[in-house]
Amino acid sequence: MAAAIVAAVLSSVAIFSAVAPLGNALSSNYYAQTCPNVDSIVTSAVKAATAKDQTVPAALLRMHFHDCFIRNCDGSVLLNSVGNNSAEKVGPPNVSLHAFFVIDNAKQALESKCPGIVSCADVLALAARDAVVLSGGPTWDVPKGRLDGRISNANETIQLPAPTFNLPQLQQSFAQRGLSIADLVALSGGHTIGFSHCSSFNKRLYFFNSTFDVDPSLNPFFAASLKSICPLNNTVAGAGATMDNSPTTFDNTYFKLILQGKSLFSSDTALASSPQTRALVSQFASSQQAFANAFVKSIIKMSSLTGGQEVRKDCKKVN
């Protein structure tokens, strides 16, 4: 989940999650006859955008996570607000999402080649894969055949896991979507690319609790550097920090920093708080291949959460 994930308290109400068995509705060959070049068309759009803006991959990966955690992977995060309905993309955790134009460009190209065939949810899943690959990460065959949803509500974004979550809260959030503790740790590795605004971690730097002003789990030198970037009364728009030291490279640096007390989010630090999750963090910190293998397995599992009712012609609005 690349970059900041900001939300309020988890709610079990209106969580629309059901894990679709792999090989059931979805297939890597779903468009073999109807749109055989779907992968390359999406890849071209992602490559073109990334060549102009190196923040695009992290944005697309984060967008896919945020889509799948609300109403499953149905492209609902792509819809614009209409009338009195505020869509997911304007919910508090999603206001910093960007690069929607990449999905629109890919969809437009697909509509010119195979109109009405490829769903926006599939375009986003493919773009997320390409984002990882273009950042130096692993590749995988994306199961396809998702349908696009017709409902998108900003108030449902409260269900997204917050950067302030502790381990039990994270476990609950992922379990509600059929995802395991191993999936939680592997998918958190998406934070290896991207950037976070100060608002997502400021509470760790100032007035942390009645005993400590600064979160004691933070490396003190790291905390001091963050304070210099994010002063208490910060007035710099867009101020923040990269998620790790190699923010455009999909590697295992994120896990190494967790073990050093140099992770931005409380939710990242929480991964070192139990023997089971800490063992996984240590494994991934010592082996980039182990992380890559686990991430691929978990993102395929997450992106196979299905929902939706149609194939949109325009990803920003329902048919």
Residue pairs with C-beta under 8 A, 6 or more apart in sequence:
1 61
1 62
1 65
1 66
1 161
1 187
1 188
1 190
1 191
2 57
2 58
2 59
2 61
2 62
2 65
2 190
2 191
2 192
2 193
2 194
2 243
3 58
3 59
3 62
3 96
3 191
3 194
3 195
3 196
3 243
4 96
4 163
4 195
4 196
4 197
4 199
4 200
4 240
4 265
5 62
5 65
5 66
5 93
5 160
5 161
5 162
5 163
5 200
5 267
6 92
6 93
6 96
6 160
6 162
6 163
6 199
6 200
7 92
7 93
7 157
7 158
7 159
7 160
7 161
7 162
8 92
8 158
8 162
9 158
9 162
10 158
10 159
10 161
10 165
10 169
10 172
10 173
11 158
11 159
12 176
14 156
14 159
15 159
15 176
15 177
16 70
16 71
16 72
16 307
17 72
17 176
17 177
17 178
17 305
18 72
18 178
18 305
18 306
19 177
19 178
19 301
19 304
19 305
20 26
20 304
20 305
20 306
21 304
22 143
22 300
22 301
22 304
23 143
25 145
25 306
26 143
26 144
26 145
26 146
26 304
26 306
27 143
27 144
27 145
28 141
28 142
28 143
28 144
30 122
30 143
30 144
30 145
31 38
31 114
31 117
31 118
31 144
34 114
34 117
35 110
35 113
35 114
35 117
35 118
37 113
38 110
38 114
38 118
38 122
38 126
38 144
39 126
39 142
41 106
41 109
41 110
41 113
42 106
42 110
42 123
42 126
42 127
42 130
43 126
43 130
44 106
44 109
45 102
45 105
45 106
45 109
45 127
46 56
46 57
46 60
46 102
46 106
46 127
46 130
46 131
46 134
47 130
47 134
48 105
49 56
49 99
49 101
49 102
49 105
50 56
50 57
50 131
50 134
53 99
54 248
55 98
55 99
55 194
55 195
56 99
56 102
56 131
57 130
57 131
57 132
57 134
57 135
57 193
57 248
57 250
58 131
58 135
58 193
58 194
58 195
58 243
58 247
58 248
59 97
59 98
59 99
59 131
59 194
60 99
60 102
60 103
60 124
60 127
60 128
60 130
60 131
61 128
61 131
61 132
61 190
61 193
61 194
62 97
62 190
62 194
63 77
63 97
63 99
63 100
63 103
63 124
63 128
64 73
64 124
64 125
64 127
64 128
64 303
65 187
65 190
65 302
66 77
66 88
66 93
66 94
66 97
66 157
66 160
67 73
67 74
67 75
67 76
67 77
67 78
67 121
67 124
68 177
68 302
68 303
68 305
69 159
69 160
69 161
69 173
69 177
70 76
70 77
70 88
70 156
70 157
70 159
70 160
71 149
71 151
71 152
71 156
71 307
72 305
72 306
72 307
72 308
73 121
73 124
73 125
73 146
73 302
73 303
73 304
73 305
73 306
73 307
74 121
74 146
74 147
74 148
74 149
74 306
74 307
74 308
75 119
75 120
75 121
75 123
75 124
75 146
75 148
75 149
75 308
75 312
75 315
76 87
76 88
76 148
76 149
76 151
76 152
76 307
77 88
77 89
77 94
77 97
77 124
77 152
78 89
78 100
78 103
78 120
78 124
78 315
78 316
79 87
79 88
79 89
79 149
79 152
79 315
79 316
79 317
79 318
80 87
80 89
80 316
80 317
81 87
81 89
81 90
81 154
82 317
85 152
85 153
86 153
86 154
86 155
87 152
87 153
87 154
88 94
88 152
88 153
88 154
88 156
88 157
89 95
89 97
89 100
89 152
89 154
90 154
91 154
91 155
91 156
91 157
91 158
92 157
93 157
93 160
93 162
94 154
94 157
96 197
100 315
100 316
102 127
103 120
103 123
103 124
103 127
103 315
104 315
104 316
106 123
106 126
106 127
107 118
107 120
107 123
107 312
107 314
107 315
110 117
110 118
110 123
111 313
115 313
116 311
116 313
117 311
118 144
118 311
119 146
119 147
119 148
119 308
119 310
119 311
119 312
120 148
120 311
120 312
120 315
121 146
121 147
121 148
121 149
121 308
122 142
122 144
122 145
122 146
123 315
125 142
125 144
125 146
125 303
126 142
126 144
128 299
128 303
129 139
129 140
129 142
129 299
131 193
132 138
132 139
132 250
132 295
133 139
135 193
135 248
135 249
135 250
136 249
136 250
136 251
137 250
137 251
137 292
137 295
138 250
138 292
138 293
138 295
138 296
140 296
140 299
140 300
142 300
142 303
143 300
143 303
143 304
146 306
146 307
146 308
147 306
147 307
147 308
147 309
147 310
147 311
148 308
148 309
148 310
148 311
148 312
148 315
148 318
149 307
149 308
149 309
150 308
150 309
150 310
150 318
159 173
161 169
161 170
161 173
161 174
161 267
162 169
162 267
163 196
163 200
163 201
163 264
163 265
163 266
163 267
163 268
164 203
164 265
164 266
164 267
165 173
165 266
165 267
165 270
166 266
166 267
166 270
166 273
167 270
167 271
167 273
167 274
167 277
170 184
170 267
170 270
170 271
171 181
171 184
174 180
174 181
174 183
174 184
174 187
177 302
177 305
178 301
178 305
179 187
179 298
179 301
179 302
181 276
181 277
181 280
182 280
182 294
182 298
183 298
183 301
183 302
184 271
184 277
185 271
185 277
185 280
185 281
185 284
185 294
186 280
186 284
186 291
186 294
186 295
186 297
186 298
186 299
187 295
187 298
187 299
187 302
188 254
188 267
188 268
188 271
189 252
189 254
189 255
189 284
189 291
189 294
189 295
190 295
191 243
191 244
191 254
191 263
191 264
191 265
191 268
192 243
192 244
192 246
192 249
192 250
192 251
192 252
192 253
192 254
193 243
193 247
193 248
193 249
193 250
194 242
194 243
194 247
195 240
195 241
195 242
195 243
195 247
196 240
196 241
196 242
196 243
196 264
196 265
197 238
197 239
197 240
198 229
198 230
198 234
198 239
198 240
198 241
200 240
200 264
200 265
201 226
201 230
201 241
201 264
201 265
201 266
202 230
202 234
203 266
204 214
204 215
204 218
204 223
204 226
204 266
205 214
205 215
205 218
205 223
205 226
205 227
205 230
205 232
206 213
206 214
206 232
207 213
208 214
208 215
208 216
214 220
214 223
215 223
215 266
215 269
217 261
217 269
218 226
218 261
218 262
218 269
219 260
219 261
219 262
222 260
222 261
222 262
226 241
226 264
229 239
229 240
229 241
230 239
230 240
230 241
241 264
243 254
243 264
244 253
244 254
244 257
245 253
245 257
246 253
251 288
252 284
252 285
252 287
252 288
252 291
254 263
254 268
255 281
255 282
255 284
255 285
255 291
256 285
257 263
258 268
258 269
258 271
258 272
258 281
258 285
259 272
259 281
259 282
259 285
261 269
263 269
270 277
271 277
271 278
271 280
271 281
272 278
272 281
280 294
283 290
283 291
284 290
284 291
284 294
310 318
310 319
312 318
312 319
313 319
